[in-house]
């Protein structure tokens, strides 16, 4: 309901039905080839789908309607979101509506899966608080609402984890095989699978082999580019944000070469792209926040710790520093130790309600800025 209510509020406050958004205005939108997708007619239902489209949504729309041959840059983007959106479009015959509804469905489906997982580590009241705080955390709220693939990533990773905890290895490995095809980060699900497989006293070899299915699916995906584009590592060679610093390249290249200038420029997009006012603060929090919670994940479950540490390390080494808040937002294991001590008292409920309200306000501000062409993460 919060996603729909937020969408309605933004649509009317920005008058999207009348004037569209930054992305649908040919006089304002960045003149990048992929953005032509935003200039298409949204259909007879009006311009409301534009409330959920911007930035990388253009790539998913183009892949969905034109395939990966549209541009070499499209190889960066994983296939599951365009695939499900295309299935939806077989019925709706409207690409914008189809991709928006697909994202909204998966942006909600992951929530009960996380709550079920959290209930295995804490009481039901604490698990409810945990899922609400996570779902309303500003960056995750926005990027599981607009046409991005974070909701699909969480759905398939959490689905695999829950089935794994129930000992349903074939189902878990099937979900896990899809996870890296939502976002490459989904390959991390291999680690808890292997961890649990090695702990098994029976069927250990079988379960280890099943744990490797995500690697096989990602390898097959990369191999398909070897045949179609002549580059087996095309997704790694075509990132549109390759010019941006990661935490690693900032330390090893930027600071040694440019000193303080590199530090001051790293959180921002180059001119003329404006960055959101919260971004530098959010990057700092995203870098420090996990360090305070790793020990808690270790005490709760080694598999949570393995996933969180591996994910955080991958973000530092490979992720654009300016996108750190978005990437860290999907590291759901961090929220389990953070909220496990929730008592359910009236005072704690009031505090949680205040925090969620603040999260929601910030999320709406991020969402509006996203639609106005600002880089938010």
N, C-alpha and C positions, 0 to 999 in steps of 0.2 A: 504493500500500500504506500509506503514511504517513497518508493521509486515513482509510482504513478502520480502521487500527489505532487512530488517535486517536479515531474515532467509537466504537469498541468500548470503549476505555478510559473515555471520558467516560460512555457509557451505563451501564456497570457501576458506576463510581465515584459517579455521581450517582443511581444506582438509578432510572433513567428508566422502565424497564419497570413499576415499581411505583408511583412517585409522579409521573411526568411531569416537567415543568420549570416554571419561573416562568410561562412563557407559556401553559401548558395548565391552570394552576390558577385557577379562576374567583375565588378569594378573594384572589389576589395580583396577577394580571395587570392592567396598566393598562386602565382602562375606556374604551378607544378603540374606535370602531365596527368598525374593521378586524380587531381582535384576536379577534372572534368566530370567525374561521377556525381559530384554534388550539384552540378548544374542541370542535371536531368529533371524531368517533370516528376514530382513525388507521387502523382496519380490523382484519381478522383476523390480520394479521402482527404485531400488537403495537404498542407505542409507540415503536419505534426511530426512525421518521422525525422525531420531536420533537427528536432530537439535532441536527438540521440546520435547525431552524426557530426564528425569532425576529425581532423588530423588523420591518423592511420586508418580510420574507418573507410577512407577512400580506397585504400589498397584492397581491403576485403571485398568491397563492392565491385571493384574492377576484376578481381580474381573470380568472383562469383559469376559475373556476367560475360567476361572475355577470356578467362583462363590465365595461366601463368605466362603465356607468350606475350601478354600485353606489354610487359616491361621487364628487363633483367632485374630491376629493384624488387619486383614482386616475389622473387625467390626467398626473400627474407621472411616472408609471412607464411605461417603454418596453414595446413589445408582443412582442418576440421571445422572451423567456423564457416568458411565459404561452402563447405560440403553440406552442413546442416541447413544453412540459409538457402542453398539451392534446392534442397528437398522441400523446404517450406514454400519456396517460390513456385514449385510445381502446382501447388494448390492456389496460392494467392495471386500469382502472376504480377507481382510488384516487388522488384528487388529491394527497394528501400524499406518497405513495410516488412518484408520477409526477414531481412537481416536484423532489424530492430526487434521484432518479436522473438526471434531465435535467441538473441542476446538477453532479452528480458527474462525469458523462461529459464535459461541456464543461470542467469544472475540471481535467481531465487532458489533453484533446485539445490544448489550447493549448501544452502543455509541449514536445512534439517540434517544433512549428512554431517556437517561439522558438529552440530549439537549432539547427535548420537555418539560421535567419537569423543567429544568432551565429557559426556556422561560416564565414560569408562575411566576417567581420571579424577572426577569430582562429583559432588552432589548435583541433583537436577536443577536446583536454584542457581548454583554457581555456573552450571553449563549454559543455562538460559542467559544469564548476564554475559557470559563469555561470547556467546554467539551474537548477542545484540551489539555489544561493543565492537566486535570484529566487523559485523555487517555495516555498522554506521561509521566506522573509521573512515575519514574523509576520502582518502585516495582509493581505497577498495570500493567504497560505495559508488564513486563516480565511474571507475573503470570496470565495474560489473554491471553498470547501467547503460553507458554509451556503447557503441558498437565496437568493442574490443573483445579479446578472447580470454580475459582473466576468469570470467565466470565458468567457462568450459574447462579451463585448467583445473580450477578448484573442484568442480564436479567430478572429473575423472580421477584425480588424485585421491580425493576423499572417499570416493566410491571404492577404489582399489584398497585403500587403507582399512575401511570398515569390513569389507569381505575378507581381507587378510586376517583381521582380528578374530573373525568367526571361523577361520580355518578353511574358507572356501577358495582354494588356491587357483582353480581354473577361472572362476569369475573375477578374482582379484587381478590375475595376470591379463585378462581380456581388457578390463578397465585401464590397467597400467599401460598396456600396449598403445592405447589411444592417447594417453596423457602427453607424451612428447610431440604428438602431432597437433596438439592445441597450441602449445608454446614449447620451444625447445627446452625450457626450464623444467618441463614435465619429466624429463629423463631422470631427475632426482628421485623419482619414485622407485627406481631400481634399488636404491640403497636400503630402505627399510625392508623391501622384499627379500633381498639377499640376507640381511641381518636375521630376519625371522626364519628363513630357510635353513641357515646354518645352525640355528638353535634346535631344529627339529630332530627328533630321534628316529623318526620313520620317514620314508619317502624324501630323504634329504636331496639326493641327486635330481629327482624329478622336480622338486620345488625350486632348486637352484636354476635349473633349465627354464622353468616357467618364469622365474624372476628376470631372466634375460630377454624376454619378449619385447619390452620397450626399446631395448638396444636394437633388436632385429627390425622393429617397425621404423625406427628413425633411420637406420641404415638403408632400408628399402626406399624410404622417402628420398634420402640423399642420392641413392643410386639412380632413381628415376630422373634426376636432373643431369646425371652423367650421360644418359642416353638422349634426353630431350634438349639439353643446353650445352652439352659437351664439358660440363664442370661438375664433378661429383661433390664438390664442396661449395656449390653456388650460394646456399643460404649464408655461409660464413664470409663470402667474398663480396656480397652485394648490399651490406647494411647501409641504409640511407643516413644513419647517424654515426658512421665510422669516424667522422672528423671530430666528434666530441670526446672529451676526456673520460676515461674510466678512473676509478680511484688508483688503480695500478699505474696507468700511463701518466696520471698527474704527478705521482711521486717519482717515477723513473724518467719521464721525458719533460713534462711541463715545467715543474719547479726547477730542475737543474738548468733548463734553457731560458726560462722567462721569469723565474723567481716569483715574487708576490703577485705579479700581473696574472700569472696562470691560476693562482688560487682565487683571485677576485673574479676571473672570467669563467672559471669552470662550472659554476652553478647555472649559467645563463646560456640562452641561445644567442648566436650572433645577430647583430642588427640586420634587417629591420624587425625581426621577430621579437615581440615583447614576452617577457617571462612573468609569471604570477608573483605577487608580492611575498607569498608565503614560502616560495621554493627554497631559498637559502636556509631558512630555519628548518624546514621539513627535511632537507638533506642532512643537516646536522643531527636531528633527532633520529632519522633512519639509520645513520651510521652508528650512533651510540646506543640506541634502544635495544638492539639484539644482544649486545655485549652484557647487558645487565640481566638478561633472561636465560642465557645459555645454561647456566648452572641449574636453574629450575627445570629446564627441559631434561637435563641429564638425570636429575633425581626422579622425575616422573616416569621417563621411559627413554631408554638409550636410542630407540629408533627416532623419537621426536628430536633428540639432540643431533643425531647424525644428519637428518633431513635439514634442520635449521642451520647447522654450521656449514654444511655443503652448499646450501642455497645462498647463504650470506657470503661465503667465500667466492662463489661464482659471480655474484653481483659485483663484488669489489674488483675482481680480475677482468671481467668481460662486459659488465653493464655500464652504460653511460652514467656518469656521476649525476647528471641533472635528472635522470630518471630513477634514482635510487629510492625515493619515497614510494613510487609505484611498484617497483620490484619487491621491496621489502614488505609491502602490504599483503602479499600473498603467502608470506611465511607464517602460516596459521599455527604451527606448533608453539610459537612464541607467546600466543595468547592464553595457552593452557596454564602455565605457571603464574602468569600475571593475574588471572582471575580465579584461580583454584581456591583461594582463601575467602571467597565471598561468603558472608554469614547469613545473608537474607534478612538482616534486621532492617527496620524502617529507615534508619539513618543511611545505611549502605545503599538501600534502594533509591532514596532521594539523591544521593551523590551520583549513582549510576545514571539516573534519569537526567540530571543536569549535564553530565558528561556527554551522554548521547544527544541531547538537544544541541549542545555546542558543536559536536561532531557534524550534526545534520546541517546546521547553519553554514559551517565551513565548507561542507560538501557541496551545498547549493551554490556558494560563491565560486568554488572551483569549477563547477559545471557551467555556470554562466560565462566564466572567463574562457573555458574551453571552447564554447560556442562563439565567443568573440575573437577567436584566433590567437589567444594567449597560450603560451606553452606552460602547462601546469605540472608536468613531470614526464 
